[in-house]
Amino acid sequence: MSLRYAMAVAATAVMASACGISPAATPTDVPVGERSLAIGADTSAGIASGESEIYLVTGNDPRQLRSVNRDAGTRLALLEAVIAGPTEDESAALLSSALPPDTSVNAVRQVGTVLYIDLSPDIADLSGDGLLLAVAQLVHTADRIDGIETVQLTVADERYPWPRSDGSATTGLLRTYDFPGLAVSSQPAYPPLPNPS
């Protein structure tokens, strides 16, 4: 055995012992409470940043959704902002809300990646395209909150058949993908391809 090899083995042994992790002779069970991270349902927790986006309805035909900035510190404040609708400047830009102004949010809570929103019965008075746009407004707005992937809407703690763009309805979880083409893209148009000479 060469001196260089012996020194390398000794250095490795010293470094391994310095880590403070000793191998166990037998497998050890991890207590149930330590196996996964708890999923919080803290309804008072704020959203990721002070300024967030809500979705309003455009005045063009066909009507679509456009995002606008709002300063909201909590999920509840953000949802109340989308229900309150446009500011004066936004109204002048022909933005509106499909949500009835008397609608109120009874409860909002996050469990994992799902945002549960319970609304007052006012939203159930809508039908057709108005209801579709109102639901899409809520789902797109909720989707802008960090960590949210799906939304469960209820009316007075009862499930309700919510419309999707394809004409179907669901009482289950809603995603932005249920409303393709409704949100105006913020991506700029691609430049035209050059004509071949």
Buried (B, 14 or more C-beta within 10 A) or exposed (E): EEEEEEEEEEEEEEEEEEEEEEEEEEEEEEEEEEEEEEEEEEEEEBBEEEEBBBBBBBEEEEBBBBBBEBEBEBBBBBBBBBBBBBBEEBBEBEBBBBBBEEBBBEEBBBEEEBBBBBBBBBBBEBEEEBBBBBBBBBBBBBBBBEEBEBBBBBBEEEEBEBBBEEEEEBEEBBEBEBBEEBBEEEEEEEEEEEEEE
